[in-house]
Amino acid sequence: MPNLQFPEVPEPLYVMSQEGYRIATYVWGDDEAPTVIAVHGFASSCKDTWVDTGWVGSLLQAGFRVLGVDQRGHGRSEKPTDPRDYTMPLLVSDIETVLDTYMVDPVLYLGYSLGARVGWHVCADLEHRIERAVLGGIPDGRPLGRLDLDQARAYIAFGTPVTDQATQNYVRLAERVPENSLPALVALAGGMRFGEEELDLGNAPIQPVLVATGTLDAIFEDSKQLASRLPNGTFAEIDKRHHFNAPGSRQFRELGIEFLRRGLDD
């Protein structure tokens, strides 16, 4: 019998970005069910963040259809190594292209970490296409600003040991997922810094948004501040979780799905 909590990952269906990169997408559930687009964080993948943690299974059991995305540079999507291919507008454009290709409108948005930061801009820029959103572990200020690019590049080029703790954590995370490419991920971290000199995230989404962050996460207080800027925002604490293990929290999953279901009952 199929495992309902941890469904198999189907072969990806590829969507072409505006520059011609292949973006891997995955679909589970009934075509007529409300669609949740699920966008993972840095150095992860749809499988790693949403399938292996039980999110996809729980969303299916709650009556949703799930449209998963491997962001460019991750999973089974293409992995360019030029930082200019990883600006925030391009990551947002990839999500818009997925929505256009699947012709789903409107949808619910589920994002974690980098996927949450992308989601902030998707919700603001495509406000009529996103009904409500769950943004977990949304980073403050410049995405991946804590990663020491010089140390990461020296590690790739020469095997130089990484001494910065935050960079060590990201490198370990990147190497844990077999399909990851460290050069592509370091390029992504560099690309996130283009046009991000200011810490202001720009326009705040107007949809109902749940911001959820682990109580042990270094960005906990900053995430709470971001939630306070949202006209229809709610903040939730994920008890005793840090940035890298919060996606697997049952509490986070239950809070997120309850919030998404609330939109169906409105």
RACORBEL-V210893 format. One record per residue. N is the residue number from 0. OMEGA is omega in degrees with one decimal (none if undefined). Layout:
n={N N}
omega={OMEGA OMEGA}
This chain:
n={0 1 2 3 4 5 6 7 8 9 10 11 12 13 14 15 16 17 18 19 20 21 22 23 24 25 26 27 28 29 30 31 32 33 34 35 36 37 38 39 40 41 42 43 44 45 46 47 48 49 50 51 52 53 54 55 56 57 58 59 60 61 62 63 64 65 66 67 68 69 70 71 72 73 74 75 76 77 78 79 80 81 82 83 84 85 86 87 88 89 90 91 92 93 94 95 96 97 98 99 100 101 102 103 104 105 106 107 108 109 110 111 112 113 114 115 116 117 118 119 120 121 122 123 124 125 126 127 128 129 130 131 132 133 134 135 136 137 138 139 140 141 142 143 144 145 146 147 148 149 150 151 152 153 154 155 156 157 158 159 160 161 162 163 164 165 166 167 168 169 170 171 172 173 174 175 176 177 178 179 180 181 182 183 184 185 186 187 188 189 190 191 192 193 194 195 196 197 198 199 200 201 202 203 204 205 206 207 208 209 210 211 212 213 214 215 216 217 218 219 220 221 222 223 224 225 226 227 228 229 230 231 232 233 234 235 236 237 238 239 240 241 242 243 244 245 246 247 248 249 250 251 252 253 254 255 256 257 258 259 260 261 262 263 264 265}
omega={178.7 178.0 -174.8 -178.5 -179.3 -176.5 177.1 176.3 -179.5 172.5 -176.5 168.8 -171.5 174.4 -178.5 176.1 -177.4 177.9 176.3 174.8 179.5 178.7 -177.1 176.9 -176.8 -177.7 172.5 170.4 -176.3 179.9 -177.1 -177.9 175.2 -173.3 171.1 173.1 -172.5 -173.6 -173.3 -179.2 -178.8 175.0 178.8 178.1 176.2 -180.0 -174.4 -174.6 -168.4 -179.5 -174.1 178.4 179.7 -178.4 -176.7 179.0 -179.5 177.1 178.5 179.6 179.0 174.7 179.7 164.7 -178.0 174.5 -177.3 -178.0 163.1 179.6 178.5 -177.2 -174.6 171.7 -178.2 172.5 178.6 -170.3 175.2 -177.0 175.6 -179.5 -179.1 177.2 -174.0 175.0 -179.8 178.5 178.8 178.0 176.6 179.2 177.7 -179.9 177.4 178.9 177.0 179.4 179.2 -176.3 -178.6 179.4 176.1 -173.0 -4.6 179.8 171.1 -174.4 175.8 -178.7 176.3 175.8 178.1 177.3 175.8 178.2 173.8 -179.6 176.1 -178.1 176.3 -179.5 -178.7 -175.1 -176.6 -167.9 -178.2 -178.2 -179.2 -176.2 177.9 -172.4 168.9 -178.9 -177.9 175.7 -175.6 -176.8 175.3 171.1 -175.6 178.8 177.3 -179.2 180.0 -179.5 179.0 -174.7 -178.8 178.5 179.9 179.5 177.7 177.5 179.8 -172.6 -170.3 -176.2 179.6 -179.0 177.5 -178.2 179.4 -172.6 -179.2 179.9 174.7 -178.6 -179.6 179.2 178.6 178.7 -179.4 -176.9 -179.9 -178.3 -170.6 -174.5 -177.6 173.3 -176.6 176.9 179.0 -178.0 175.9 174.7 177.7 179.5 176.3 -179.3 179.0 -176.6 175.2 176.5 -177.5 -179.2 178.4 -177.9 179.7 -178.2 -177.8 -175.9 178.0 176.0 -179.4 -179.8 168.1 -176.8 171.5 172.9 -177.9 -176.2 179.3 -179.0 178.4 -178.3 178.9 -178.2 -174.3 -176.7 179.3 176.7 177.7 177.6 177.3 180.0 -178.7 178.9 -175.2 -179.3 177.4 -175.9 175.0 177.4 178.1 176.4 173.4 -168.7 169.2 177.5 173.5 -170.6 -170.9 179.6 179.4 180.0 -179.3 -178.5 175.9 178.5 178.1 -178.4 -178.2 178.2 -178.0 -177.8 176.7 179.1 178.6 179.5 -180.0 179.1 178.8 -175.7 -178.1 none}
